[in-house]
Amino acid sequence: MALKPLVWPLTAKGSENLSLPKWDKPPSSFVLKSYSIPDFQLVETAPYGDVRGLAGNNVSITTVDGILYSDIDTHFPDIAAQLAEIERSVRSDGVRLGELTYKVSKAVYGEMASSDLPVLRFTFDRGQAAKLREIPDGLEGQSYAGWLFLLVTKEDPGRWPNDYGILTKYNLIEGLEKVATEIKAKIGPELNEMLRLREGLFTKIDASIETIEQQRHKAVMKHRCQYL
């Protein structure tokens, strides 16, 4: 599984149509505590009609060669150092991030359970009015919780334009923003720490990917010049 969705399972792959799970414990905590890069697996399914290089079931599984990885420090010490730091960070900051994400999610659902904010039941164009606390669990509840989570974390509306546009169209966004403000007032320190840890982990992951890509290009280019 790719690392970003593992440490941040909510919006690493996009923010549109977010359904916030109602977890009973921090997500992925068991996996993150013992995270190891050599255990990485990438499972890919071929597009319809394209089976080149894939098994008979159209699935490709990419893994890390343990023997080669054990010798990476000899040939690529910079990359080895970055990957080792990522492992340490995931096992510590990643676990803490999961705990904080769980707390923020729980706070969102807690605020929803007591909110008298007027909202609309699905589908909005039917105009079925309800209080936010009356929205049932399941798809409706997780959708409202997801929108609140995005507002609480100040997610750029450009990353969820369809949902944000619908909420604006039906005059729901302003009320949800007020609820989000109430949530932030109650869990400000935890929220800030969560966002800081997410940014730190993403920065380290992106930096390591960039380093690996640069090395890959140098290995195949004449004179290994990164500018040619």
N, C-alpha and C positions, 0 to 999 in steps of 0.2 A: 504494500500500500504506500502511496506517495506520502511524504512526511508532513507537508502542510495540512492536508485534511485529517491527519492523525492527531496532530497537536491542536488543531482548530477545526473541528468537524462541521462547524456551522456555515461559514461563508467563504471558506478557502476556494471553493469551486464556483462561487457566485452568490449573489444576495437575492436574486429574484425568486419568488415563490418559497421563501424560507418558512419552514414549519419548525418551530422551536420544540424539541422533544421535552417531555416532562420526565426528566431523569429521576431515578431513585438513588443515584450515586454519581460521583464525577465520571465523565466519559473517558474511556481509554486509559484510566489510571493504571490498571494492572499491566497493560502492554507497555506503557511509557516508562514504568519503573525499571524495566529490564530491556529497554530498547537497544538494539544492536544493528548497525548498518549491514553487516554480513547476512542478517536475517531478511533483508529486503527482498520483496517479490513484487513484480509488476505484471498484472494479468490484463491482457488486451484481447478484445474481440474484434475480428476483422469485419470491415463493412460488408454488407450483403454483396455477394458475387466476387469478393476479393479474398482468396484463400492462399495467396502466395506466401510460402514460408511458414504457414501455420499448420497445426495439427489437424486431424480429420474433423475435430469438433469446432474448427475455426477459432481456437483460442491459443494465444501465445503467452508463455510465462517466462519472464526475464528474472534471473537471480544473480547474486554476486558470487563470483568465484572465490571461495574462502582461502584457497592457497595463494592466489595472486594478491588478494587483499591483505593477507598477513605480511606480505613483503612490500607493501605500498610505501612505507616510510623510507626504504632504501632508494627508491627511484623518484618519488614525489613527496619530499618531506613537508612542503607547504600544504599540499592537499591533505596529507595524513594528519597534520596538526589541526586543520580546519574541521575535518570529519570527526576527530577525537573530541574536539570542543563541542561539536554539535551533539554527539552522544551524551556527553556530560550535561549539557544544557537541557536536553530532552528529558533526561532522567531526574532532573531537579526542577528547572523552570517549567518544563512541560507538564510535569505532575501538578505543580502548583497552579499553572494556568488552567488545568482541568478542574481543580478544586474551586477556583474563582469563577470559572464559567458556570459551574453547577450552582454556586451561590447566587450569581446574578440571575440565572434562569429561575431559580426558586423565588427570588424577590419579585421577578416579573409576574409569575403565577400568583404569588401572594397578594400583590397589588390588584391584579385582575379579580381575584375572588371577593374583594370587598368594594370594588369600584361601581359607582352608580352612573358612570359615563354613558350617555345615550349613544348607541351604535346601531348597526344594521345586521340582521341575520343574512346568511347566504340565501339566494343571491341578492346583491344590493339593489338591483333594479326593481325588485318586488316591494321594496320599502318596508320590510318587516322589522319594526323597531324592537329593541331590547336593551337592557342594561348590560354593560360589559361583564358583570359578575354572572349574568344569566347565560352567557355563551357557553355551550356545552364543551366537554372535552372532545378530543378527536380533531378532525381537520379544521373545524372552525376555531376552536380554542387555540390550537397550535399556530394557526395563521395569525390570529390577533397577537399572540405571544411573540411570534416572529417579528411582526411589524414593530412592536414595542421594543424588542431587543435591538433592532436596527436603529431605532430612534435613540435609545439609551446610549448606544455605542457611537452615535453620530455618523452612521454609515452614509456615504455620499448618495443622494437620491439618484444620481446618474448610474449607480450600480444596481438599482432596483426600480427603474423608471416606470415599468408597467404597473406594479403594485402601488407605487407612490402616486402615480397619476390617477389611478382608480380611487384611492383614498381621498385625494384632493377633489376629484370630481363629485364625490358624494359627501363632501364636507365632514370627513371623518379625521383628517390629518391633524387639525388643530387640537381637537380633544385628546387624541392619542399622544400628541406632543406634551400636553399638560400632564398626563399620567406618567409619561417617561420622565419628566422633570421631577415629579414626586418620587419616583423610584431612585433617580440619581441622588436626590437629597438624602435618602436613607442608606445608600450603599456606596457613596462617593469614593472612599478609600479603596474598597475592594474593586470597584469598577476601574479606577485609574491604574491600579496594579495589574489587573487583567490585561488592559490595553497595552501597558508598557511591556509586559512579558511577551505578549503576542508579537509586538513590533520587533522586539529584540530577537526572538526566535526566527521570525521571517527574514530579518536582515542577515543573520548568520547563514540561513539556508540559501538565500539568494547569492550571497557572496561566495559560498562554496561551489555553487553551480556555475557561476561566472568564472571562477578559477579553473574548474575542470574543463569548461568550454575553451578557454584560452589555451590550456595545455593540449587539448585535443587538436586544435587548429595548428599549433606550433609543430605538432608531431607529423602532420601531413604536408606542411608547407616547406618549400625550399628555404634553406638557411634558418628555418624556424623563426622567422621574423613575424611578429604579431601585426605588423602594419602592411604586409604585402598581400 
